[in-house]
Amino acid sequence: MKKYKLAFLTSQVIEDQAPLFKKLAQHPEIDLMVYFCRDIGVNKPGKEEEFGVEIKYSKSLLEGYQYKFLKNFSIKPSNSFLGMVNFGIIFELFRHRYDAIIVHGYSHFTDWLAFLGAFLSRTPIFLRGEVVLKPNQAFWKKLIKRLFFSPLFRYVSAFLIMIEKNKDFYRYYGADENKFFLTPSAVDNERFQKDYEILKDKKEELRNSLGISKEAATILFVGKLVPRKKPIDLLNAYKILFNDEEIRKENIALIYVGEGELKKEMEDYVREDNLKNIFLVGFKNQSEITKYYAMSDIFVLPSTAGEVLPVVINEAMCFSLPAIVSDAIPSSSEFVKHGENGYIFPCGNVEKLADYLKDLINNKEKREKFGKKSFEIIQNYTYEKDVEGILEALNYVKRNKK
């Protein structure tokens, strides 16, 4: 018989979470149940709001662990606060008497239903989420948050830390540091690195499928083509490089993996400015995306502060890619060590982005050195470490109950 009954509440099936659920379920001390608030893209295709395309996930994402889709009473199901209204989570907590429930964030109504249900059923709450302090946030917003978070954080039994900046947020609203447990933001390193080993010797063949030459330094962007990710900034930087007399036009290429509202504007931009070797390949799921990492030389993410934990950085690092990322991304310095495995540039500074790209384009040896460092750093961000942190939190709660 397993030692701990653990519930995990999350919004919907997410490709990056499924392997973590499997790892938790496989642990000899953990009896896991996952609760989903929505079934978008699983039982039937669903439209992802920002991608604007229909998605259909593989059933394999639900294998290897127990799960339940909670009935959603929202009038308009979505990823918004009132888009998930699942009263059943309260009943589930009373019925199963879990040793703890992990709630992934607080941005949906159902998260607060879980907090209420946990309080009433005396179920310990483990809070995990992509939360950071916003330095320029209005005072009144911080005051409202304090009214809600301070009493909640007094009741939370464990705070599962994904990046160092989570700690500042929790401390600001009164969390007890003794309740901090490291569960680093991770992807399925094992799978990505296995694919890397298979694909790294097929780089030329993969490039040929798009018509990219063997010599071209290939830049990669992965993500939704939406304003907060600033994909047009990268396009502007590429234009600077394309018109730079010191760089041969045929020796650079740019790949965008993703869909979104800016795609048409970007296609028009490329055509009107007669830019070459730019490929907008659309949305790719995780079974397809690895070949784009494998054919690339440099990963770039110019996002704003709205991107707290973009896991595409992890994925790129698993493929030994140097990374150039915006300083607005709260987790940028967690993964990218400036001058060691990539560069961090001021968000919106297209000229500086172009400078860093030029530096890596012109120096293959530096690209490879930075890539090796990326691979080394990402070994500290694994699902195994997440499981360790969650188990430490469970043991901590058990000790303090006595």
Residue, then its C-alpha position, 0 to 999 in steps of 0.5 A: m500500500k502506498k504511503y501518500k494519497l495525492a491529488f493534482l488539480t490542473s486546467q487541462v491536458i498539457e503535453d509538458q505535464a503528462p510525463l510528470f504525472k507518470k513519474l509521480a504515479q510510478h513512485p512507490e510512495i505516491d498514489l496519484m489522482v489528477y483532476f482536469c477542469r477541461d477536456i479540450g483537445v482530448n475527447k474531441p478536437g478543440k480550438e486553442e484560443e491563441f493559436g487559432v487552430e484546432i488541436k487534438y492531443s494523443k491519448s497517450l498523454l492520459e496513460g500511466y496515471q489515474y485521472k478524472f475530468l471534472k464537470n465544467f459548469s462555466i457558461k463559456p468554457s475557456n482559459s479565463f477565470l470564469g472559464m473553469v467552474n468545477f464544483g466537483i473538486i470539493f466533493e472529491l476532496f471530501r470523498h477521498r481524504y487526500d494527504a495533499i492536493i497540488v493546485h497549479g496556480y490561482s487564476h481560475f475559479t476552480d482553484w479557489l473552489a479547491f482552496l475552499g474544499a481543502f480548508l473544509s475537508r482539512t486537506p493540506i494545500f501545495l501551491r505551485g504556479e508561474v508566479v513572480l512579483k511585477p515591479n511596476q504593478a499598481f499599488w491598489k492591485k498589490l493591496i487587493k492581492r494581499l487581502f486574498f493571498s495573505p490569509l490563503f498563504r497562512y493555510v498553504s502547507a507547502f509552496l512548490i518552487m519552480i524558479e527562484k523568483n517564485k520565492d520573492f512573490y510568496r515572501y511578499y505576501g507572507a509565506d513561511e520560507n520553511k514551507f518552500f520546496l524546490t520543484p524546478s520548471a522542467v520538460d521531459n528531458e529524457r525524451f527530448q535528449k533521446d530524440y536529440e541523440i537520434l536526430k543530431d546526425k540528420k541535421e543536413e537531411l532535416r534542413n534539406s526538407l525546408g531547403i536550408s543549406k548545410e552552411a546556413a546558421t539557422i535561427l529558431f523561434v518556437g511559440k504562439l505568434v502573438p504580441r506578448k512573444k514579440p516574434i516581429d522583433l526577431l523578424n526586424a533583427y533578421k532584416i538587419l542581418f539580411n542587409d548586413e554586408e558582412i553576412r552572406k544572405e544565403n548563410i542565414a535562415l530563420i524558422y518560426v514554429g507556431e500559429g497566431e494572430l500575427k502570422k499574416e502580418m509576418e508573411d506580408y512583411v517577409r514578402e514585401d521586404n523580399l527577405k529570404n530563407i524564412f520559414l513559418v511552418g505552423f503549429k507542431n505538436q511535441s512529436e513533430i517539434t523535435k526535428y526543428y530543434a535538431m536542424s537549428d543552431i540558435f534559439v531566440l525568444p524575445s518575449t515580454a514579462g507575460e511569459v514567466l516560464p516558457v518551457v521552449i527554453n528548456e526544450a531548446m537547451c535539451f538540444s544543446l542550443p545556445a539561447i538568446v532571450s529577452d530580459a523581460i522574461p522572469s525566468s531568463s536568468e534562471f536558464v540563460k547565463h549571459g556569455e556562457n550559454g547564450y545572451i540576455f538582451p533588453c526586451g524590445n531592443v532589436e539592434k542588440l538582439a541583432d548584435y548578439l545574433k551576428d556574434l553567434i552566426n559568425n562564430k561556430e565554435k562559440r555556438e557549440k561551446f554555448g550549446k554544450k553549456s546549455f545542455e549541462i545547465i538543463q540537467n538540473y531541471t528534471y521531473e525526477k527533481d520535481v518528484e523529490g521536492i513533492l515527496e519532501a513536502l509530503n514528508y514535511v506535512k506528515r512530520n508536522k501533523k504529529 
